[in-house]
Every structure is written in C-alpha cells, then in structure tokens.
Amino acid sequence: MTDITTLSAAALADKLAAGEVSSVEATQAHLDRIAAVDGDVHAYLHVSDHALEVAADIDRRRASGEVLGRLAGVPLAIKDVLVTTDMPSTSGSKILEGYMSPYDATVVARARAAGLVPLGKTNMDEFAMGSSTEHSAYGPTRNPWDLDRIPGGSGGGSAAAVAAYEAPLALGSDTGGSIRQPAHVTGTVGVKPTYGAVSRYGAIALASSLDQVGPVTRTVLDAGLLHDVIGGHDANDSTSLPDRWPSFADAAREGARQDVLKGLRVGVIRELGDDGFQTGVTAAFRTSLAAMEAAGAEIVEISAPHFEYGVAAYYLVLPAEASSNLAKFDSVRFGMRVTPHAGATVEDVMAATRDAGFGDEVKRRIILGTYALSAGYYDAYYGSAQKVRTLIQADFDAAFEKVDVIATPTAPTTAFRLGEKVDDPMQMYLNDVTTIPANLAGVPGISIPAGVAEEDGLPVGIQFLAPAREDARLYRVGAALEARLVDSWGGPLLDRAPVLGGVR
C-alpha cells in the first residue's frame, strides 16, 4: 500500500494544494488499493470508470491557477443509497439492479462541485435495513480488522472502505445508527448531523423522518471538512433547515488545539448501566470518560427513562415509513419487472417482482409496517410509537438543561462474526440501542474510536450527542478527546489494526 492511501483527507489535501501529489496520483493509488484488497473486503458495489478523468480535470484546473475547494482532488466513496448519474444506484437491492439516476443526490452534486473525486458506490444492507451489511443483495462486506466479522450496517461498505484505506472519505446515511455503529466496529469516525442539516434529496428513502446523510472518515477534522462541503440548506428538500452553519472543520481544529474539555458537563445515562454491554466496550468507555475528567470535564449522571423504549418505538416508526416509501417499487414506476405467466395482471406482476426483488429483511419490515398502519391498528401501534418518540425528545430536552453533551458506548459489542445474528432479527435490532434515540429526536451524534476491547482486540467507539443544531459542539468535543486518546495510543487507532491480515 502506498503512503498516499494512509494519509488523512486533510493531509492529502495539503499535499495536493502544495503540488507534492497530483489528484491523478492520489486517485490511482486508491484504485490500486481497491483492486488489491476489495476482493476480500467487498466494500464497493461499483468502481467508477471516470475517476481518473475527474482527477485529471482537477489537476488541470489547479495548474491553471483556479482557486479550488479545500478538498479538491481528494477521492470519495459514496454509499449506494445516494443516487448518481454516472454509476448505478441500487440501494443494495436486486429490485434496483442496474438503475441509473437522471440526477445526482444534492450531497453528491456538492461534493463534485467542491472537486472531490468519486471512486465508487459502497455496499450496504438492502434499502439500509440492517446492522451488519449482511442483508445486501450483492453479498456481505467484511471488516478489515477481521475478515470473518461484520463491518456494521447499514453503511458497512463506506466504513470498511475508509478503514481498509480504499478511500480517505466516504458518504453514509444514518436512520438509526447506520453511520455511527459501523464507525464503532471499524475504528473510524462517523457523524449523524442534526435532522435537516444535510440534504436528503437524492437519498433513496427508508424512513423519511429518521434518515440523515453524513460523513464517514478516519479523523474528526476530516469529518468536519466533508460536512462543510455537503451541509447547508437545500430548496429541493422540504425538511432542510434554513440555518447558516459554522465551519465544522474550524470547530474540530478548535477542539484539538484548545482546552474545550475543561468545565464541560458530560452526561452519562443512568438507565443504560453495564448490563448487555461487552466488558471491553464498557472498559473503553470508562477509560475515555476518565481521560475527559482528567482534562477538567465534569461527569454527570442523568436520567433518560424512556430511552429503553426507543428500540420498540423505532421498529414501528421505521417499518411504517418504509412500507410507504417502498410502495413505489412496483415494476411499473421503478425497478425490475418479473412477469410470472402469460396473461398476468398488473397485480400478479407486482407480486412476482417484489417477491424476487426484495430480500427477507425488507419483506419482514414492509409487512410489519403495513400492519402497523392498517385500519384498527394505527393508533395502537404507530400512534403509540410516535407518543414514545415525543417522550424521548422530552428526555433529551431535560438532559441538555443539565449537561452539554451526552456520552454513551456507540454499540453494545464489538464486531460480531458474519452469520452470528443474521437469522435472529431481535438481536440484530438491539445492536442499535444507543444510537436510535438520536434519530427519533433529530439530534446530532458522533462516534469516535475509543480504543480496542481487551478480550478480542477489536475497535470500540464512544458516542457523543448534543442538542439539535449544536453539531459544532460535537466536533469540538470529539476532536479534543481524539487528540488525547491518539496521544495515549501513540498514533491513530487504525495503525494498530491487522488490516487484511497485515497487508498494508
């Protein structure tokens, strides 16, 4: 592996701007890396045929003296839930196999305009339904730390690409933890912005009131740099906030340089406790809190009594919205078409197409959501879940009157083995117990590496949550803790990873 692929996005951008490396060289290095290792990792579903042309154009523009964006020339991986005009957009599903979008998702268009070089589309659980990327119609992605383990989900492809040095930056989407939980199990950084802070236009919808697009990177600063590119108001998205946002990269720099932890009130949720959490996960979490306390932070125990109902509420709200959103994949408007027999009716064709095109997990959630929305059950199930959602939002409001941020382990365990939970939906769903509340409330969250679990040597993340619109606070806190932990480890956590059996 060349040195180029191990650089952070910020460091690579500096070298590009200084003329020490060309975008073509950087892009070719990552394409070579993909060719060398992605047969094992399977982070990508499609690799761009145009990446080198885009990179060459950036080099020409830079040589001509054009003022380019901070990340111009830096390669980027794109989760396949985001539509693109020059690569297929399948959302990990057979029903959209080969689909070419007539437009780019807003975040993709903004990345292109900033000069980033799309490398390809990354693997994911079908329609973002899953926590392991085992529900992809195109086969599972594997964790670069241990190829027999999951890389998280639904955005395991983006996290694995970044962890395996197949891309310095990636775009993901987070409906209940699909950016943060993969970051936790791969030793990367993942950010779920405030709901409405980043456009969802062109993100193939799972649950519209929960979905949020965000960055997947190796450092907090890199996440801030990418967030600055993709964030901001979008008139094409009716849920987009009109706010003017500060620079999140500047917030990360401030956190790394200044004593932002001194006097910070960090909330720890009493109801979470240690039950159900792997020993190594809890130990890394406590070590991170101790590092913050040593830097002057105050650890405050808080109560969030309704968080324990978050998973149950989420798995009524999400399937209900998914049932509505996925109704358009009917063989008439979108997707593949299967004609079961001569003279088949439209209803026959729809049924056959959906049977062949949707995987088991998607079918399971559509059926659950349709039932929850049906006459006689709407108030009992979907309506009750929305009431619980309001109570969780109230828990957040009360907590943030006492603390500046809330800290939790990002997920209960390290990466589990492929196949270990794929046939046990309940165990898979419980993997998102700490990430789901942020989506139900619309608040921002970040996961940063917190170390490795002693019992298995696999990465662990710590999650911080902040009030809505306070994303910059997360970047300051995340960068401050990251700097202290990296110093204590003697370098980035991924330097300790047996990446692809030691192939670097």
Protein Blocks (a to p, Z undefined) as FASTA:
>chain_A
ZZklmpcfklmmmmmmnopacfklmmmmmmmmmmmmmmmnomafbdcfklmmmmmmmmmm
mmnopacdfkgoiacdddfkbccfkbccekhpaklgoiacfbdcfklmmmmmnopacfbd
cdddehhiajkopmpcnbpaddfkbmkbcebjfklmmmmmmmnopafbdcdddfkopmmm
mmmmnopacddddehkaccehiacfblmlgccddddfbfklmmmmmmmmgccdfklmkbc
fbdcddfklmmmmmmmmcfkgopacdddfklmmnhpafklmmmmmmmmmmmmmnopacdd
dddfklmmmmmmmmmmmmmmmmmmmmmmnolmgocdddfbghiafklmmmmmmmmmpcfk
lmmmmmmmmmmmpghilmmmmmmmmmmmmmmmmmmmmmmmmbmbdcddfbfbdcddehkl
mmmmklmmmmmmmmmmmmmnopacddddebjcfklopacdddddddehilmmmmmmmmmm
mmmmmmmnopafklmpcgehhiZZ
